[in-house]
Amino acid sequence: MIKIDEETYLLKDLYTQKSFAPVGEPVAGTQLAQRPIGGDKHQHWQFNRQDDGTYTIQLAGSDLYITSTSSTVDDRLVLQPASDDTDQRWTLTQQHPII
């Protein structure tokens, strides 16, 4: 994560050196994909800590959140309006990748 301001971050994949952004216009149901980093406000994310210690991840400047559509590994993520479902709850785990 690269801090942009007090509450906004850019997510960076350390292997691909890319970030994540909606494919097309950010509306409910839009899928996310890796995109080259740079100049795209749709690569900015806000992390909202919840009472249980998890986070919701909100597309900055919108009311859309990263949402899992299934429990399948490597399944695509989508943007959806806020819900209380666990498919929008994320935990942060520090990684130490060998690159």
C-alpha positions in Angstrom: 0.0 0.0 0.0 1.2 3.4 -0.9 -0.2 6.2 1.3 -1.6 9.1 -0.8 -3.2 11.1 2.0 -4.5 10.6 5.5 -7.2 8.1 4.5 -6.4 7.2 0.9 -4.0 4.5 -0.5 -2.9 3.1 -3.7 -2.7 -0.7 -3.7 0.4 -2.1 -5.4 1.1 -5.7 -6.4 4.8 -6.2 -5.6 5.2 -8.9 -8.3 3.5 -7.1 -11.2 4.2 -3.6 -10.1 0.5 -2.8 -10.9 -2.4 -1.4 -9.0 -6.1 -2.3 -9.1 -8.9 -0.3 -10.7 -12.4 -0.9 -12.1 -12.7 -2.2 -15.7 -14.7 0.6 -17.2 -16.8 3.1 -15.4 -17.1 2.4 -11.6 -20.7 1.4 -11.1 -22.2 -1.4 -9.1 -21.1 -4.8 -10.5 -18.0 -3.5 -12.3 -15.1 -5.9 -12.1 -11.6 -5.0 -10.8 -8.4 -5.7 -12.7 -4.7 -4.9 -12.4 -3.7 -1.8 -14.2 -0.4 0.0 -14.7 0.1 2.5 -11.8 -0.3 6.2 -12.6 -2.7 9.1 -12.9 -5.9 7.1 -12.4 -8.1 8.4 -9.5 -9.9 5.0 -9.7 -6.8 3.4 -8.2 -7.3 5.3 -4.9 -8.8 3.4 -2.0 -10.0 4.2 1.5 -9.7 1.6 4.3 -12.5 1.8 6.8 -11.8 0.0 10.0 -14.8 -1.9 11.4 -15.6 -2.7 15.1 -14.5 -6.3 14.6 -11.0 -5.3 13.3 -11.7 -6.0 9.7 -11.8 -3.3 7.0 -14.1 -2.4 4.1 -12.2 -1.0 1.1 -14.0 1.9 -0.6 -13.2 3.4 -4.0 -12.2 6.9 -3.0 -14.9 9.5 -4.0 -17.6 6.9 -4.4 -20.0 4.8 -2.4 -18.7 1.5 -3.9 -16.7 -1.1 -2.1 -14.5 -4.1 -3.1 -16.7 -7.1 -2.9 -15.9 -10.8 -3.2 -18.4 -12.7 -5.4 -17.4 -16.2 -4.2 -15.1 -18.2 -2.0 -13.1 -19.5 -5.1 -9.4 -18.6 -5.1 -8.5 -16.1 -7.9 -12.1 -15.2 -8.6 -12.7 -11.7 -9.8 -13.6 -8.9 -7.4 -16.3 -6.4 -8.1 -17.5 -3.1 -6.8 -20.8 -3.0 -4.9 -22.6 -0.5 -2.6 -22.0 -1.0 1.1 -23.5 -4.0 2.9 -23.1 -5.7 6.2 -22.1 -8.9 4.5 -18.8 -10.6 5.1 -18.0 -10.5 1.3 -17.0 -6.8 1.9 -14.8 -7.5 5.0 -11.1 -7.7 4.6 -8.2 -8.3 7.0 -4.7 -6.8 6.5 -1.8 -9.2 6.8 1.8 -8.0 6.5 3.6 -9.8 3.8 7.3 -10.4 3.2 7.5 -11.5 -0.4 10.7 -12.7 -2.0 10.9 -10.7 -5.2 
